[in-house]
Amino acid sequence: MFQVLVAFALTPYIVASLGNTYYGIWALIVSMTGYYGLFDLGFSASLTQYVTRYFATGDFKRLNQSVSTGFVLLAGLSLTLLVVSIGLALAAERIFEIPTEAAGELRVAILIVGCGTALQFLFVPYSVVFRATQRFDIANVIGVGTRVFFAAAVYFALHQGYGLIGVSVATTVSTLVDYVIRCVVAYRIMPGLRVSPRLASAARARELAHFAVWNVVIAGSIRLISYSDAVVIAVFLPPAAITPFALATSLTDYFMRVFVPIGQVFFPALTERDALADAAGIRILFLSGTRLLAVIALPAALIAFWFCDAFFALWIGPASADARYPSAASLFSVLIVASAMSAIQRVAYQVLLGSRRIRPLAICFIAEAAANVLISVALVGPVGLIGIALGTVIPALVIEGVIIPYLICRTYSISIIDYLLGVYGRAILITLVLYPLVYAITTRFPARTWGWFVLDGAIVGAALGGLIVSLGMSAAERRRFIWNPVGRRWRARG
């Protein structure tokens, strides 16, 4: 959440400092380097799977062999990525429609961000430790600290007039600082951790590779879904068209960042239950976790939809407006549908990953990514940016909203009726009850200043919180998660 707030505060300043063209170029660089995650060939996700399993069973011999093997493999891939960055920097000017005066900065920025991303591969095995030990609290503290450093570095770079190059340096340095700190702390939270090339094992390499093959397919598909839109725009439209779309997708990305950690928290527990062949436990976690996300994400998407016009007007202002293209708020109103569906299914992904049913998940993401690109290319001509947004929404509704839940329900003997009622029943009720309040506030008391925006948001947020507690949670959940903790704290204070 803190990272989202930092991004909210920084984005208007970055847009105003760089201008539409250079901000569009920056969004393009982020999109291109976003594909670099493919070069880990799925080994980071594979490491997470097996380090979590071996830590749960106390098998540190295999754990250290897995981490060391992953380190050696990722180091080799890091070197490969450095070469790719150089080639991409040299070829980018000929691939995309970039103004001549910006070509030099584009090449340097790609080199900086690309090489920094390559170096991150060396630290991935240490980051896995935080997830395997479920020390999300420490990981979040590190993330908050380095995000503050990032914000200060970006502000300083732009304030000093370093422009696109300065933003690239600030982003790369702050990310590397984050990884170095995690490396040091990993040894403290897992004292038995040993990372050495001498511990690398062919058996562990085969084990990691088996799981990684489908992971790289999933990672590639997700990146294609996330970053293909900016590339399609860059190919068919001028760089300035990227800006409103990038602003809209950045806000949907911030929306998703609230829910991604919630889903990840379920992964160790689901992996443990799969190792123990506890199908009933997986069913309970899947239904209860998905319902929790639904009762938050669905009404939150409604709130975001009605508040987006006022938010973008206050957040960005008229500086990024371009009469040739739809506004960022209009694009966000379409894209939020896909984000809400993806947010609701975060636990579903972890069920398939934790139970090592990775092939069907990979096939689903391949289908969604292919449909995303095909629909976007087909609609960019007749419909423009709205068509590209529809290219994201339609596949998400079909693949993530229908097919993935069906696969899990069939695997764990959950009836479709039980799934729909159990997951969406309370969420839809909360959304319907909340709608009149949101509509009344946004139409009768529109937020024209940040003060009014915060006040309106506080009223709606308080109402949503009350509805989640009263309608979204069962009586047993209210006792377990609210009344019992409050009672313990009250007795301890007394």
C-alpha positions in Angstrom: 0.0 0.0 0.0 2.8 2.4 0.8 4.4 1.8 -2.6 1.1 2.6 -4.2 1.0 5.9 -2.3 4.5 6.8 -3.3 3.6 6.1 -7.0 0.5 8.2 -6.7 2.6 11.1 -5.4 5.4 10.8 -7.9 3.6 10.1 -11.2 2.2 13.7 -11.7 5.6 15.1 -11.0 7.3 12.7 -13.4 4.7 13.5 -16.2 5.0 17.2 -15.6 8.8 17.0 -15.6 9.3 14.8 -18.6 6.3 15.8 -20.7 4.0 13.6 -22.7 6.6 12.4 -25.3 9.3 11.5 -22.9 6.9 10.0 -20.3 5.6 7.9 -23.2 9.2 6.8 -23.9 9.7 6.0 -20.3 6.6 3.8 -20.2 7.8 2.1 -23.4 11.2 1.3 -21.7 9.4 -0.1 -18.6 7.3 -2.2 -21.0 10.3 -3.6 -22.9 12.4 -4.3 -19.8 9.4 -5.9 -18.2 9.9 -8.8 -20.5 13.3 -9.4 -19.0 11.7 -11.4 -16.3 11.3 -14.1 -18.9 15.0 -14.7 -18.9 15.0 -16.3 -15.5 13.3 -19.2 -17.4 10.9 -19.8 -14.5 13.6 -20.6 -12.1 12.6 -18.0 -9.5 9.1 -19.4 -9.2 10.5 -22.9 -9.2 12.9 -22.0 -6.4 9.9 -20.6 -4.4 8.1 -23.9 -4.8 10.9 -26.2 -3.6 12.5 -23.9 -1.0 9.0 -23.6 0.6 8.5 -27.4 0.5 12.0 -28.2 1.9 11.8 -25.6 4.6 8.4 -27.0 5.7 9.8 -30.4 6.1 13.1 -29.2 7.6 15.3 -30.7 4.8 18.0 -28.1 4.7 20.4 -30.3 2.6 18.1 -30.2 -0.4 17.0 -26.6 0.4 20.6 -25.4 0.1 21.3 -27.5 -2.9 18.2 -25.9 -4.6 19.2 -22.3 -3.7 22.8 -22.8 -4.8 21.7 -24.5 -8.0 19.3 -21.6 -8.7 22.0 -19.1 -8.0 24.4 -20.7 -10.6 21.7 -20.9 -13.2 20.5 -17.4 -12.7 24.0 -16.0 -12.8 24.5 -17.4 -16.2 21.2 -16.0 -17.4 22.2 -12.6 -15.9 25.2 -12.4 -18.2 23.1 -13.3 -21.2 20.7 -10.5 -20.3 23.5 -7.9 -20.3 24.2 -8.8 -23.9 20.5 -8.6 -24.8 20.3 -5.1 -23.2 23.1 -3.8 -25.4 21.4 -5.2 -28.5 18.0 -3.8 -27.6 19.5 -0.4 -27.0 21.1 -0.3 -30.4 17.9 -1.6 -32.2 15.2 0.3 -30.4 15.4 3.4 -32.5 14.8 1.5 -35.7 11.9 -0.6 -34.2 9.8 2.2 -32.7 8.6 5.6 -33.9 10.8 7.7 -31.6 11.7 11.4 -32.2 15.2 11.9 -33.4 16.2 14.2 -30.6 15.1 11.5 -28.0 17.0 8.6 -29.6 20.2 9.1 -27.6 18.5 9.2 -24.3 16.4 6.2 -25.2 19.5 4.1 -25.8 21.2 5.1 -22.6 18.1 4.6 -20.5 17.5 1.1 -21.9 21.1 0.2 -21.1 20.8 1.5 -17.5 17.5 -0.2 -16.7 18.3 -3.3 -18.7 21.7 -3.9 -17.0 20.2 -3.2 -13.6 17.5 -5.7 -14.2 20.1 -8.3 -15.2 22.0 -7.8 -11.9 18.8 -8.4 -10.0 18.9 -12.1 -11.0 21.8 -12.7 -8.7 19.7 -11.8 -5.7 16.5 -13.7 -6.6 17.5 -16.8 -4.5 17.7 -14.6 -1.4 14.3 -13.0 -2.0 12.7 -16.5 -2.1 13.7 -17.0 1.6 11.2 -14.4 2.7 8.3 -16.2 1.1 9.3 -19.6 2.2 9.6 -18.5 5.8 6.4 -16.3 5.5 8.3 -13.3 6.8 6.2 -10.9 4.7 6.5 -8.4 7.6 10.3 -8.0 7.2 10.0 -8.0 3.4 7.4 -5.1 3.6 9.6 -3.1 5.9 12.5 -3.3 3.5 10.2 -2.5 0.6 8.9 0.6 2.4 12.4 1.9 3.2 13.8 1.4 -0.3 10.6 2.9 -1.8 11.2 6.1 0.2 14.8 6.1 -1.1 13.5 5.6 -4.7 11.1 8.6 -4.3 13.8 10.8 -3.0 16.2 9.8 -5.8 13.7 10.4 -8.6 12.7 13.8 -7.2 16.3 14.8 -6.9 17.1 13.6 -10.5 14.2 15.5 -12.0 14.7 18.6 -9.9 18.3 18.7 -11.1 17.2 18.5 -14.7 18.6 15.0 -15.4 15.4 14.0 -17.2 14.9 10.5 -18.6 18.4 9.4 -17.7 18.1 10.5 -14.1 14.8 8.6 -13.7 16.5 5.5 -15.1 19.5 5.7 -12.7 17.3 6.4 -9.7 15.0 3.4 -10.5 17.9 1.0 -11.1 19.9 2.0 -8.0 17.0 1.9 -5.6 16.0 -1.5 -6.8 19.5 -2.9 -6.4 19.7 -1.4 -2.9 16.5 -3.3 -2.1 17.9 -6.6 -3.3 21.2 -6.2 -1.5 19.4 -5.6 1.8 17.2 -8.6 1.3 20.4 -10.7 0.7 21.8 -9.7 4.0 18.6 -10.2 6.0 18.0 -13.6 4.4 20.8 -15.1 6.3 19.4 -13.8 9.6 15.9 -15.2 9.2 17.1 -18.5 7.9 20.4 -19.3 9.8 20.8 -22.7 8.0 20.9 -21.0 4.6 24.1 -21.8 2.6 24.6 -20.5 -1.0 27.7 -21.8 -2.8 28.4 -23.0 -6.3 29.9 -26.1 -4.8 26.5 -27.1 -3.5 24.9 -27.0 -6.9 23.4 -30.3 -7.8 22.4 -31.9 -11.1 19.4 -33.5 -9.4 18.2 -30.2 -8.1 18.7 -28.6 -11.5 16.5 -31.2 -13.1 13.9 -30.8 -10.4 13.9 -27.0 -10.8 13.9 -27.2 -14.6 10.8 -29.5 -14.6 8.8 -27.0 -12.7 10.4 -24.0 -14.4 9.4 -25.0 -18.0 5.8 -24.2 -17.4 6.6 -21.3 -15.1 8.4 -19.5 -17.9 5.4 -19.9 -20.1 3.2 -18.4 -17.4 5.7 -15.6 -16.8 5.9 -14.8 -20.5 2.1 -14.8 -20.9 1.6 -12.5 -17.9 4.2 -10.1 -19.2 2.7 -10.2 -22.7 -0.7 -9.3 -21.1 0.9 -6.5 -19.0 3.2 -4.9 -21.5 2.0 -5.7 -25.0 -0.5 -2.8 -25.0 2.3 -0.2 -24.8 4.2 -2.0 -27.6 1.1 -2.2 -29.8 0.5 1.5 -29.3 4.1 2.3 -30.1 3.9 0.4 -33.3 0.6 1.8 -34.6 0.4 5.2 -32.9 2.7 8.1 -31.9 4.5 7.9 -28.5 2.2 10.6 -27.0 -0.7 8.1 -27.3 1.1 5.8 -24.7 0.8 8.5 -22.0 -3.0 8.3 -21.2 -3.0 4.5 -21.5 0.1 4.2 -19.3 -1.5 6.4 -16.7 -4.7 4.3 -16.7 -2.8 1.0 -16.6 -0.5 2.4 -13.8 -3.6 3.0 -11.7 -5.0 -0.5 -12.4 -1.6 -1.8 -11.4 -1.7 0.1 -8.1 -5.2 -1.5 -7.6 -3.8 -4.9 -8.2 -0.8 -4.4 -5.8 -3.3 -4.3 -3.0 -4.4 -7.9 -3.8 -1.3 -9.6 -5.0 0.3 -9.9 -1.6 -2.9 -11.3 -0.1 -2.9 -14.1 -2.7 0.8 -14.8 -2.1 0.3 -15.3 1.6 -1.8 -18.3 0.8 1.0 -20.0 -1.2 3.0 -21.6 1.7 -0.1 -22.9 3.4 -1.5 -24.4 0.1 1.9 -26.0 -0.7 2.0 -27.5 2.8 -1.5 -28.9 2.5 -0.7 -30.4 -1.0 2.4 -32.1 0.4 0.2 -33.6 3.1 -2.5 -34.6 0.6 -5.1 -32.5 2.5 -7.6 -31.8 -0.3 -10.3 -30.7 2.2 -7.9 -28.1 3.6 -7.2 -26.8 0.1 -11.0 -26.5 -0.7 -11.5 -24.5 2.5 -8.6 -22.2 1.8 -9.6 -21.7 -1.8 -13.3 -20.8 -1.1 -12.7 -18.7 2.0 -9.7 -16.9 0.5 -11.4 -16.2 -2.9 -14.5 -14.9 -1.0 -12.4 -12.6 1.0 -10.8 -11.1 -2.1 -14.2 -10.9 -3.8 -15.9 -8.9 -1.0 -13.1 -6.4 -1.2 -12.2 -6.3 -4.9 -15.7 -6.1 -6.4 -17.0 -3.1 -4.4 -13.6 -1.5 -4.5 -13.8 -1.6 -8.3 -17.2 0.1 -8.2 -15.7 2.8 -6.0 -12.7 3.2 -8.3 -15.0 3.4 -11.4 -17.1 6.3 -10.0 -14.2 8.2 -8.4 -11.7 7.9 -11.3 -12.7 11.1 -13.2 -12.3 13.2 -10.1 -9.1 11.4 -9.1 -7.3 11.9 -12.5 -8.4 15.5 -12.6 -6.7 16.1 -9.2 -3.8 13.7 -9.7 -2.6 14.6 -13.2 -4.6 17.7 -14.1 -4.9 19.0 -17.7 -1.2 18.6 -18.4 -1.5 15.2 -19.9 -4.8 15.8 -21.8 -4.7 15.3 -25.5 -7.8 15.8 -27.6 -6.7 13.1 -30.1 -7.0 10.3 -27.6 -9.5 9.2 -24.9 -8.7 10.4 -21.4 -6.9 8.3 -18.9 -10.1 8.1 -16.8 -12.1 6.7 -19.7 -9.5 4.0 -20.3 -9.3 3.2 -16.6 -13.1 2.8 -16.5 -12.7 -0.1 -19.0 -9.5 -1.7 -17.6 -10.7 -1.8 -14.0 -13.1 -4.7 -15.0 -10.1 -6.9 -15.9 -8.2 -5.8 -12.8 -11.1 -6.7 -10.5 -11.5 -10.2 -12.0 -7.8 -10.8 -11.8 -7.7 -9.6 -8.1 -10.5 -12.0 -7.2 -8.6 -15.0 -8.6 -5.3 -14.4 -6.8 -5.9 -17.4 -4.5 -6.9 -19.6 -7.5 -3.5 -19.1 -9.0 -1.8 -20.1 -5.8 -3.9 -23.3 -5.6 -2.7 -24.5 -9.0 0.9 -23.4 -8.3 1.0 -24.9 -4.7 -0.4 -28.2 -6.0 2.1 -28.2 -8.9 -0.8 -28.3 -11.4 1.1 -25.7 -13.4 0.5 -27.0 -17.0 -3.3 -26.1 -17.1 -2.5 -22.7 -15.5 0.1 -22.0 -18.2 -2.2 -23.0 -21.0 -4.8 -20.6 -19.6 -2.4 -17.7 -19.5 -1.1 -18.5 -23.0 -4.7 -18.3 -24.3 -5.3 -15.0 -22.5 -2.1 -13.5 -23.8 -2.7 -14.5 -27.4 -6.3 -13.2 -27.3 -5.1 -10.0 -25.7 -2.7 -9.2 -28.5 -5.0 -10.4 -31.3 -8.0 -8.4 -30.1 -5.8 -5.3 -29.4 -4.3 -5.3 -32.9 -7.7 -6.0 -34.5 -9.4 -3.1 -32.6 -6.6 -0.4 -32.5 -7.4 0.7 -36.0 -11.2 1.1 -35.8 -11.6 1.9 -32.1 -8.2 3.2 -31.1 -7.1 3.1 -27.4 -10.5 1.9 -26.2 -10.0 -1.1 -28.5 -6.7 -2.0 -26.9 -8.4 -1.7 -23.5 -11.1 -4.2 -24.6 -8.3 -6.5 -25.7 -7.3 -6.7 -22.1 -10.8 -7.0 -20.6 -12.5 -9.6 -22.8 -9.8 -12.4 -22.4 -9.6 -11.7 -18.6 -13.3 -12.2 -18.1 -13.4 -15.5 -20.1 -10.1 -17.1 -18.9 -9.7 -15.8 -15.4 -13.4 -15.4 -14.6 -14.7 -18.7 -16.0 -12.1 -21.3 -17.1 -9.6 -21.1 -14.2 -12.3 -21.4 -11.4 -13.9 -24.3 -13.4 -10.5 -26.2 -13.4 -10.2 -25.9 -9.6 -13.8 -26.7 -8.9 -13.5 -29.9 -11.1 -10.2 -30.9 -9.5 -11.3 -30.5 -5.9 -15.0 -31.6 -6.3 -16.6 -28.2 -5.7 -20.0 -27.7 -7.3 -20.3 -24.6 -9.5 -23.3 -23.4 -7.6 -21.4 -23.7 -4.3 -18.5 -21.7 -5.8 -20.7 -19.0 -7.3 -22.8 -18.5 -4.1 -19.9 -18.9 -1.8 -17.5 -16.6 -3.6 -19.7 -14.0 -5.2 -23.0 -14.0 -3.2 -21.8 -11.7 -0.4 -19.6 -9.6 -2.7 -22.6 -8.8 -5.0 -24.8 -8.0 -2.1 -22.2 -5.6 -0.6 -21.8 -3.9 -4.0 -25.5 -3.5 -4.5 -25.9 -2.0 -1.0 -22.9 0.3 -1.5 -23.9 1.6 -5.0 -26.6 4.2 -4.0 -24.1 5.8 -1.5 -21.3 6.0 -4.1 -23.6 7.3 -6.8 -25.1 10.0 -4.5 -21.7 11.2 -3.3 -20.0 11.3 -6.7 -22.9 13.1 -8.4 -24.2 15.4 -5.6 -20.9 16.2 -3.9 -18.2 15.9 -6.6 -14.6 16.2 -5.3 -13.1 19.3 -6.8 -10.3 19.5 -4.3 -8.1 16.9 -2.5 -9.9 17.8 0.8 -13.3 16.9 -0.6 -11.9 13.8 -2.3 -10.4 12.5 0.9 -13.6 13.3 2.8 -15.8 11.5 0.2 -13.4 8.6 0.1 -13.4 8.3 3.9 -17.2 8.2 4.0 -17.4 5.5 1.3 -14.4 3.6 2.8 -16.0 3.5 6.2 -19.3 2.3 4.7 -17.4 -0.4 2.8 -15.5 -1.5 5.9 -18.8 -1.8 7.9 -20.4 -3.8 5.1 -17.4 -6.2 4.8 -17.6 -6.9 8.5 -21.4 -7.2 8.7 -22.2 -8.9 5.4 -18.9 -10.2 4.0 -17.8 -12.2 7.0 -19.4 -15.1 8.8 -20.2 -15.0 12.5 -17.3 -17.4 13.2 -14.9 -15.2 11.2 -16.0 -12.0 13.0 -15.3 -13.8 16.3 -11.9 -15.1 15.2 -10.5 -12.1 13.4 -12.2 -9.1 15.1 -13.9 -9.8 18.5 -11.3 -12.3 19.9 -8.2 -10.1 19.0 -10.0 -7.0 20.4 -10.9 -8.8 23.5 -7.4 -10.1 24.1 -5.9 -6.6 23.6 -8.5 -5.1 25.9 -7.8 -7.7 28.6 -4.0 -7.2 28.2 -4.4 -3.4 28.5 -6.6 -3.9 31.6 
